[in-house]
C-alpha cells in the first residue's frame, strides 16, 4: 500500500525575529550618565593608560555589563536547549545505524521470479494478467521483507524529520539570542557618548582627550557557545544535507520494487 508523500524538511516552521532598533535612552538614564560623566571629569577621569587608551571605572563597567549580558544570554540558551542538543546528538547516532540496516535490508532483497511463468489453467490468459498474478504472488510470499523494508524507511524518515525540527528550533533560538546581544551592544553604544560628552565639559585635559571615545565592545560568549556544540551541529548539518532524498525512498511500493528489479 502506497503511503501519502510527506514534505521534507518538516512543516513546523520557526520565524527568526526581525531586527529592531535599540530602545532610546530614558530621561533617567541620560540624567544618571550625565551626573557620572561630570563627576568623573572633575576627578580627571578617564585617564590615559600606558597603551594610550582613555579608561575609567565607569567605561569598564559599561563594557563588563555588556559582556556579562551576552554570557548570561548564551548561557541561558545552552541550558534551555540542553535536552535538544542531547536529542540531536542521539539522532546523529541513530540515523547512520538505521541507514546501515536499510542498506543491509536492500542488499538482502529476495530475487524476483520470472513473471511470465504460467501454471496449469492459465494457458488462455493474456500475458499481462499472468504477469500481474506472478507479481501478486511474489509480494505475498515476501510480505515480511517488504514490511521490514517499509518500517526501516519510515523510521529513517521520521528521524530525519525530527532532527530537522530540532535544528530549526535551536537555530531560531540562537538567532533570537544573537539579536538580544546586538540590541544590548547598540544600547551601550548610545550610553557611552552621553557619559563622554559630560566628561569633556569639566575634564582638566579636555584639550587632549579625544572627542569621541574609542571603546571596543567584545564578547566571546557566542563563540564559546558554538564551540560546545560544534561537533553536534556539524554532524547534524551533514546528515540533513543528504536527507532530502529519504522521503522519496519511503514512497516506494512493492510494485516499484518489482519494476526496479525488472529493469
NORWO-V162129 format. One record per pair of residues at least 12 apart in sequence whose C-alpha atoms are under 6 Angstrom apart, sorted by the first residue. I is the first residue (numbers start at 1). J is the second residue. D is the distance in Angstrom with one decimal. If there is no record, write none. Layout:
i=I j=J d=D
i=I j=J d=D
This chain:
i=2 j=253 d=5.7
i=10 j=161 d=5.7
i=16 j=172 d=5.5
i=22 j=183 d=5.4
i=22 j=187 d=5.8
i=33 j=195 d=5.0
i=34 j=195 d=5.5
i=34 j=198 d=5.5
i=37 j=195 d=4.6
i=37 j=198 d=4.9
i=37 j=199 d=4.5
i=38 j=198 d=5.3
i=38 j=199 d=5.2
i=41 j=199 d=4.5
i=41 j=202 d=5.3
i=41 j=203 d=4.2
i=42 j=202 d=5.7
i=42 j=203 d=5.8
i=44 j=203 d=5.6
i=63 j=217 d=6.0
i=67 j=219 d=5.2
i=70 j=181 d=5.7
i=71 j=221 d=5.0
i=89 j=232 d=5.9
i=115 j=131 d=4.8
i=115 j=134 d=5.2
i=116 j=131 d=5.5
i=153 j=250 d=5.2
i=157 j=246 d=5.9
